[in-house]
């Protein structure tokens, strides 16, 4: 998938890519730890930051820029200060519907002069794969004419095992497909994809996101009430979803801040 998005030769990736630490160095005492989703190192002077973005929120692009510049700075400190071949690539996998209807399935961004278009630096590139757009194109356009990254995006956005297996046949060999389908078959509703710490961070992000969006819209009257109502509705939806996925009441209480009694009442109401 990375090869089809970035154009880096598959054989180079297959033979050299390794998973690096995903925590960026802290520059000040008060700074919180910054964790990327994945940092893939091809060589000392070739690094890929892979970010999975499940939701669009205020500051998302700035956060991803902070990550790629942090990686760039950290890599230079490793001894690449004068290496013109240093390449830092960020690949964003956006799993949400872009508000711009004409948003392309894949975009490539470099720093450039806004007047002349001259690229300021060649070895820092940001790719964004819009998987929702890819999924739409996969089922609406001629499949034979589609580029492989369209199929990867459609695969990521797939919601059923049957759909995953069908698209995977166009991208993988039988051994790779067999492994993926086997792994999917082992998953149950009891599998939690977040640690408890990550779940608590996610709940805090959702609360802050609702507040940010409300303020961004310029609401002056009743803003606090609107924020609280939005948070409450979102929390209830989260509780119902976690119950359906067989999470324990104790775990839900820690994530949402609701008492077990409050959670039980919400379950009864729904």
C-alpha positions in Angstrom: 0.0 0.0 0.0 2.8 2.4 0.9 4.5 1.7 -2.4 1.4 2.4 -4.4 0.8 5.7 -2.5 4.3 7.1 -2.4 5.9 5.5 -5.5 8.7 4.0 -3.4 9.7 0.7 -5.0 8.0 -2.3 -3.4 11.3 -4.3 -3.2 13.1 -1.5 -1.4 10.3 -1.4 1.2 10.1 -5.2 1.5 13.8 -5.7 2.1 14.5 -2.7 4.3 11.5 -1.3 6.2 11.5 -1.5 10.0 9.1 -0.2 12.6 10.8 2.5 14.6 9.9 4.1 17.9 6.7 6.2 17.6 7.4 8.6 20.4 9.0 11.9 19.5 11.6 13.5 21.9 10.3 16.1 24.4 11.9 19.5 24.0 10.7 21.2 27.2 9.8 20.0 30.8 6.2 20.9 30.4 5.7 19.4 27.0 3.5 16.3 26.8 4.8 13.2 25.0 4.0 13.2 21.3 3.2 9.8 19.8 2.9 9.2 16.1 0.8 6.3 14.9 3.7 4.6 13.0 7.2 5.6 12.1 8.7 3.3 9.4 12.4 3.6 8.7 13.7 2.5 5.4 17.3 3.7 6.1 19.0 6.3 8.2 18.0 8.9 5.7 14.6 7.7 4.6 11.7 7.8 7.1 7.9 7.4 6.7 5.4 8.7 9.2 2.1 6.8 8.8 -0.9 8.6 10.4 -4.4 7.1 10.7 -7.0 9.8 11.0 -10.4 8.5 12.0 -12.0 11.9 12.5 -11.7 15.4 11.1 -11.1 18.0 13.9 -9.7 21.5 14.4 -5.9 21.4 14.5 -5.6 17.9 12.9 -3.4 19.3 10.0 -1.2 21.3 12.4 -0.7 18.3 14.6 0.4 16.2 11.6 2.8 19.0 10.5 4.2 19.1 14.0 4.9 15.4 13.8 6.6 15.5 10.4 8.8 18.4 11.4 9.6 16.7 14.7 10.7 13.6 12.9 12.7 15.7 10.5 14.5 17.5 13.3 15.1 14.2 15.2 16.5 12.5 12.1 18.9 15.4 11.5 20.1 15.1 15.1 21.0 11.4 14.3 23.8 12.7 12.0 22.1 13.6 8.8 22.6 17.4 9.1 24.4 17.7 5.8 22.8 14.8 3.9 20.9 16.1 0.8 19.4 12.7 0.3 17.4 12.8 3.6 13.8 12.1 2.8 10.9 12.4 5.3 7.5 11.3 4.1 4.2 11.5 5.9 1.3 9.4 4.7 -2.1 10.3 6.1 -4.9 7.7 5.9 -8.0 9.8 6.3 -11.0 7.6 7.2 -13.7 10.3 7.2 -15.7 12.1 4.5 -14.0 15.3 3.4 -16.2 18.3 3.4 -14.8 19.3 0.0 -16.8 17.4 -2.7 -13.9 17.7 -5.2 -11.3 16.5 -2.8 -9.0 14.0 -4.7 -8.6 10.4 -3.5 -4.9 11.0 -3.2 -3.1 14.3 -2.7 0.7 15.1 -2.6 1.9 18.2 -0.8 5.3 19.9 -0.7 6.4 23.2 0.7 6.5 25.7 -2.2 6.6 29.4 -3.0 2.9 30.6 -3.2 3.8 33.0 -6.1 6.1 31.0 -8.3 5.2 27.4 -7.3 8.9 26.7 -6.8 9.4 23.8 -4.3 11.2 25.1 -1.3 12.4 21.6 -0.2 12.2 18.4 -2.2 12.8 15.9 0.6 9.7 16.5 2.7 6.5 15.2 1.3 3.0 14.7 2.7 0.5 12.3 1.0 -3.1 12.0 2.0 -5.3 9.1 1.0 -9.0 9.9 1.3 -10.4 6.4 1.8 -14.1 7.5 1.6 -13.4 9.0 -1.8 -11.5 5.9 -2.9 -14.4 3.7 -1.9 -16.9 5.8 -3.9 -14.6 5.7 -7.0 -14.1 2.0 -6.7 -17.8 1.3 -7.1 -18.6 4.1 -9.5 -15.7 4.1 -12.0 -14.3 1.5 -14.3 -12.3 -0.8 -12.0 -9.8 -1.7 -14.8 -8.8 1.9 -15.1 -8.3 2.6 -11.4 -5.0 3.0 -9.8 -4.0 0.6 -7.0 -4.2 3.3 -4.3 -7.9 3.6 -5.1 -8.3 -0.1 -4.3 -6.3 0.2 -1.1 -8.5 3.1 0.1 -11.6 1.1 -0.7 -10.2 -1.9 1.1 -9.5 0.2 4.3 -13.1 1.6 4.2 -14.7 -1.8 3.7 -17.2 -2.8 6.3 -17.7 -6.5 5.7 -15.4 -9.5 5.5 -16.9 -10.4 2.1 -16.1 -7.0 0.7 -12.6 -7.1 2.2 -11.9 -10.5 0.6 -13.2 -9.4 -2.8 -11.0 -6.2 -3.0 -8.0 -8.0 -1.5 -8.0 -10.4 -4.4 -7.0 -7.5 -6.6 -4.1 -6.5 -4.3 -2.6 -9.5 -2.7 -1.6 -13.0 -3.3 -3.5 -16.0 -1.9 -1.1 -16.4 1.1 -1.5 -12.7 2.1 -5.3 -12.8 1.8 -5.5 -16.0 3.8 -3.6 -14.4 6.7 -5.7 -11.3 6.7 -9.0 -13.2 6.6 -7.7 -15.6 9.3 -6.9 -12.6 11.5 -10.3 -11.1 10.9 -12.0 -14.3 11.8 -10.3 -14.3 15.2 -11.6 -10.9 16.1 -14.6 -10.8 18.4 -16.6 -8.0 20.0 -14.6 -8.5 23.1 -11.4 -7.4 21.5 -10.6 -3.8 22.5 -8.4 -1.9 20.1 -7.5 0.7 22.7 -5.7 0.4 26.0 -7.4 1.9 29.0 -5.1 4.9 28.9 -5.8 5.4 25.2 -9.5 5.1 25.7 -9.4 7.8 28.4 -7.4 10.1 26.1 -9.9 9.4 23.3 -12.8 10.4 25.6 -11.0 13.6 26.5 -10.3 14.4 22.9 -14.0 14.0 21.9 -15.1 16.4 24.7 -12.5 19.0 23.6 -13.4 18.5 19.9 -17.0 19.3 20.5 -16.1 22.4 22.4 -13.6 23.5 19.7 -16.2 23.1 16.9 -18.8 25.0 18.9 -16.5 27.9 19.4 -15.3 27.8 15.8 -18.8 28.4 14.6 -18.9 31.6 16.7 -21.8 30.6 19.0 -22.2 33.5 21.5 -25.4 32.6 23.2 -25.9 29.4 25.0 -22.5 28.1 24.0 -21.8 26.4 27.3 -25.2 24.8 27.3 -24.7 23.6 23.7 -21.3 22.1 24.5 -22.7 20.3 27.5 -25.6 18.9 25.5 -23.3 17.8 22.8 -20.9 16.1 25.2 -23.8 14.4 27.0 -25.3 13.0 23.8 -21.9 11.9 22.6 -21.2 10.2 25.9 -24.5 8.3 25.8 -23.8 7.1 22.2 -20.4 6.0 23.3 -21.8 4.0 26.3 -24.4 2.3 24.1 -21.7 1.4 21.5 -19.4 0.0 24.2 -22.2 -2.1 25.7 -22.9 -3.6 22.3 -19.2 -4.5 22.1 -19.5 -6.2 25.5 -17.3 -3.8 27.5 -17.7 -4.0 31.3 -19.5 -1.4 33.3 -16.4 -0.6 35.3 -14.4 0.0 32.1 -17.1 2.2 30.6 -17.3 4.2 33.9 -13.5 4.9 33.7 -13.7 6.0 30.1 -16.8 8.2 30.3 -16.6 9.5 33.9 -20.2 8.3 34.5 -21.1 6.3 37.6 -22.2 2.7 37.1 -25.7 3.7 38.2 -25.8 6.4 35.6 -24.7 4.0 33.0 -27.4 1.5 33.9 -30.0 4.2 33.6 -28.8 5.1 30.1 -29.0 1.5 29.1 -32.6 1.3 30.4 -33.5 4.4 28.4 -32.2 2.9 25.2 
